[in-house]
Amino acid sequence: MQPHAKVISKGKPDDAMRGDKRRHDRLPTSPLTGMINKEGGKVRLTFKLELDQLWLETKERTRKVFMSSVQSVISEPIVGHEDYHMLAFQFGPTELSRYWVYWVPAQYVKAIKDTVLGAFLL
């Protein structure tokens, strides 16, 4: 957890979506918002199912990736804030190819993994 401490220590964003570790909800039809990336920038996730794409959107740019290019999705609850997770999309063979997103509402983590990786892989 040490490499993530700097980002997490800044606290939950004011606009974070409500998290609930006791639930497993489907992805909403609107983007998931109120999260931050490892640089501390705001990020939102949009799932374009009709295009088989995941959009990682920041103020500066939108990274559109095919879900098939995501090799794995790693998630861990944020200690002391278990209703939220830190989640990484892995695009290559090393840890450096991970795109980290913080303050992901816990109830959507399973749906994110199922959507991106395909439920049959889990």
C-alpha positions as CSV (number, residue, x, y, z in Angstrom):
1,M,0.0,0.0,0.0
2,Q,3.0,2.3,0.5
3,P,3.2,3.6,-3.1
4,H,-0.5,4.6,-2.9
5,A,-0.3,6.3,0.5
6,K,0.5,9.7,-1.0
7,V,-2.7,9.7,-3.2
8,I,-4.9,8.2,-0.5
9,S,-3.6,10.5,2.3
10,K,-5.2,13.5,0.4
11,G,-8.5,12.0,1.3
12,K,-11.7,11.1,-0.5
13,P,-12.7,13.6,-3.2
14,D,-15.6,15.9,-2.3
15,D,-17.5,14.7,-5.4
16,A,-16.8,10.9,-4.8
17,M,-19.8,8.7,-5.6
18,R,-21.2,7.0,-2.5
19,G,-19.6,3.6,-1.8
20,D,-21.1,0.5,-0.2
21,K,-19.0,-2.6,0.4
22,R,-22.1,-4.7,1.2
23,R,-23.5,-4.4,-2.3
24,H,-22.6,-5.6,-5.8
25,D,-24.4,-3.4,-8.2
26,R,-24.5,-3.3,-12.0
27,L,-22.6,-0.5,-13.7
28,P,-24.8,2.6,-14.0
29,T,-25.6,3.8,-17.5
30,S,-23.8,7.1,-16.8
31,P,-20.0,7.3,-16.2
32,L,-18.5,6.6,-12.9
33,T,-17.2,9.9,-11.5
34,G,-15.5,11.4,-8.5
35,M,-12.3,9.3,-8.6
36,I,-8.7,10.3,-9.0
37,N,-5.6,8.8,-10.7
38,K,-2.1,8.4,-9.3
39,E,-1.2,12.0,-10.2
40,G,-4.2,13.2,-8.1
41,G,-6.2,14.3,-11.2
42,K,-9.9,13.8,-11.5
43,V,-10.9,10.8,-13.6
44,R,-14.1,9.2,-14.7
45,L,-14.7,5.8,-16.3
46,T,-17.1,5.4,-19.2
47,F,-18.0,1.9,-20.4
48,K,-18.9,2.0,-24.1
49,L,-20.2,-1.5,-24.4
50,E,-21.4,-1.0,-28.0
51,L,-17.8,-0.3,-29.0
52,D,-16.2,-2.8,-26.5
53,Q,-14.3,0.2,-25.1
54,L,-13.4,1.6,-21.7
55,W,-12.8,5.4,-21.7
56,L,-10.4,6.7,-19.0
57,E,-11.3,10.4,-19.0
58,T,-9.4,13.2,-17.3
59,K,-9.6,17.0,-17.8
60,E,-6.6,16.8,-20.1
61,R,-7.4,13.8,-22.2
62,T,-9.6,10.8,-22.9
63,R,-7.9,7.5,-23.3
64,K,-10.1,5.1,-25.3
65,V,-9.0,1.5,-24.9
66,F,-10.5,-1.8,-26.2
67,M,-11.5,-3.9,-23.3
68,S,-9.6,-6.8,-24.8
69,S,-6.4,-4.8,-24.4
70,V,-6.8,-5.0,-20.6
71,Q,-4.9,-8.0,-19.3
72,S,-6.1,-7.8,-15.7
73,V,-8.0,-5.7,-13.2
74,I,-6.5,-5.5,-9.8
75,S,-8.4,-4.1,-6.8
76,E,-7.9,-3.6,-3.1
77,P,-10.1,-1.9,-0.5
78,I,-8.7,1.4,0.8
79,V,-7.8,0.7,4.4
80,G,-10.0,2.7,6.7
81,H,-12.4,3.5,3.8
82,E,-13.5,0.0,2.9
83,D,-16.5,1.3,1.0
84,Y,-14.0,2.3,-1.7
85,H,-11.2,0.6,-3.6
86,M,-8.1,1.4,-5.5
87,L,-8.3,-0.3,-8.8
88,A,-5.7,-0.8,-11.6
89,F,-6.2,-1.7,-15.2
90,Q,-3.2,-3.6,-16.5
91,F,-2.3,-3.0,-20.1
92,G,1.1,-4.8,-20.3
93,P,3.3,-7.3,-18.7
94,T,4.8,-5.2,-15.9
95,E,3.5,-3.2,-12.9
96,L,4.5,0.0,-14.8
97,S,1.7,-0.7,-17.3
98,R,-1.0,-0.3,-14.7
99,Y,-3.4,2.6,-14.7
100,W,-4.5,3.2,-11.1
101,V,-7.8,4.7,-10.1
102,Y,-8.6,5.6,-6.5
103,W,-11.9,6.0,-4.6
104,V,-13.8,3.6,-6.8
105,P,-17.1,2.8,-5.1
106,A,-16.9,-0.8,-3.8
107,Q,-20.3,-1.9,-5.1
108,Y,-19.1,-1.5,-8.7
109,V,-15.8,-3.3,-8.5
110,K,-17.2,-6.8,-9.4
111,A,-19.2,-5.3,-12.3
112,I,-16.1,-3.5,-13.6
113,K,-14.1,-6.7,-13.6
114,D,-16.9,-8.7,-15.2
115,T,-17.4,-6.0,-17.9
116,V,-13.8,-5.5,-18.7
117,L,-12.5,-9.1,-18.5
118,G,-15.7,-10.9,-19.2
119,A,-17.6,-12.8,-16.5
120,F,-16.3,-16.1,-17.8
121,L,-12.8,-15.3,-16.8
122,L,-13.5,-14.8,-13.2
